[in-house]
Amino acid sequence: MRRGLVHALAWSLATGAAVTLSWWGVHTVLSGTVYDPPRALPLPAGSPADLVPAETAIGDPVTSSTRRPSTTPPAAAPPSPSSSAPKAAAPPSSRPAAPTTTPVPTTTAPAPGGSSVRSYPSDGGRVTFDLGETSAELVSASPASGWQMQVWKQPTWIRVTFTRDGREVSVFCLWHDSAPRVQIEERAV
């Protein structure tokens, strides 16, 4: 009987040691794969209506990802003096259009350390960067409905490209020779 008890105790200790060693090994491997927790961004003071323009420069209304846009047509703005002259339509061209750079509307929220979070809307989607004094980080990028997205990151630039139906809209953030700057380019593919 005593011999059986010694064998049971030895088996229990060996099994406990094996389980502990296995758990420690798996825990060590899996703990290296966990992502850093998301960084909380400071919210600017003021009402949300003050932070986001009613319409972007491209003409699409700014909407939340959790709220549908209004189906009522926007109120007509009074015509500006430069828009009173009729404009001639451009003749059709058989070659693809050259890339165009769009003025970039932004929403700014000051952050600690001299950086600011800015959002850049485009036809293909919305890109948000955290712009510092000498570098930038991609905070988020979300394609518009029906668009596909690719992201490239390098030590001195970030590129987010939205594509759909032969159109390509690229949002570049460059800081290799100056403070971070953002450019939006659109071209036919």
Buried (B, 14 or more C-beta within 10 A) or exposed (E): EEEEEEEEEEEEEEEEEEEEEEEEEEEEEEEEEEEEEEEEEEEBEEEEEEBBBEBBEBEEEBEEEEEEEEEEEEEEEEEEEEEEEEEEEEEEEEEEEEEEEBEBBBBEBEBEEEBBBBBBBBBBBBBBBBBBEEBBBBBEBBBBEEBEBEEEEEEEBBBBBBBBEEBBBBBBBBBEEEEBEBBBBBBEE
